[in-house]
Amino acid sequence: MRTRRLEVSVTFDERRGYVATAPELRAPVVALSLSSLRRRVEIALLPDDVEVKLVLDALAKRERDRRRQQTTQMAR
């Protein structure tokens, strides 16, 4: 089976978390973390074998960076 690449647009909503949209998805996919979001998108596209690339907008990048910084500070 061939793996195809799928780019998924991601934004961040304070009330819902990360929100993914793509023409191949029937409805937006929502998750609290980017790793969960990737898994949910892959599950939504079963049985296709896809390589999911998350394309983050400015809001999603800002939230990802904020969470990374928080984790780094907690590790100190």
Secondary structure in CASP SS format (residue, H / E / C, confidence):
PFRMAT SS
TARGET T0000
AUTHOR 0000-0000-0000
METHOD secondary structure of the structure
MODEL  1
M C 1.00
R C 1.00
T C 1.00
R E 1.00
R E 1.00
L E 1.00
E E 1.00
V E 1.00
S E 1.00
V E 1.00
T E 1.00
F E 1.00
D E 1.00
E C 1.00
R C 1.00
R C 1.00
G E 1.00
Y E 1.00
V E 1.00
A E 1.00
T E 1.00
A C 1.00
P C 1.00
E C 1.00
L C 1.00
R C 1.00
A C 1.00
P C 1.00
V E 1.00
V E 1.00
A E 1.00
L C 1.00
S C 1.00
L H 1.00
S H 1.00
S H 1.00
L H 1.00
R H 1.00
R H 1.00
R H 1.00
V H 1.00
E H 1.00
I H 1.00
A H 1.00
L C 1.00
L C 1.00
P C 1.00
D C 1.00
D C 1.00
V E 1.00
E E 1.00
V E 1.00
K E 1.00
L E 1.00
V E 1.00
L E 1.00
D C 1.00
A H 1.00
L H 1.00
A H 1.00
K H 1.00
R H 1.00
E H 1.00
R H 1.00
D H 1.00
R H 1.00
R H 1.00
R H 1.00
Q H 1.00
Q H 1.00
T H 1.00
T H 1.00
Q H 1.00
M H 1.00
A H 1.00
R C 1.00
END
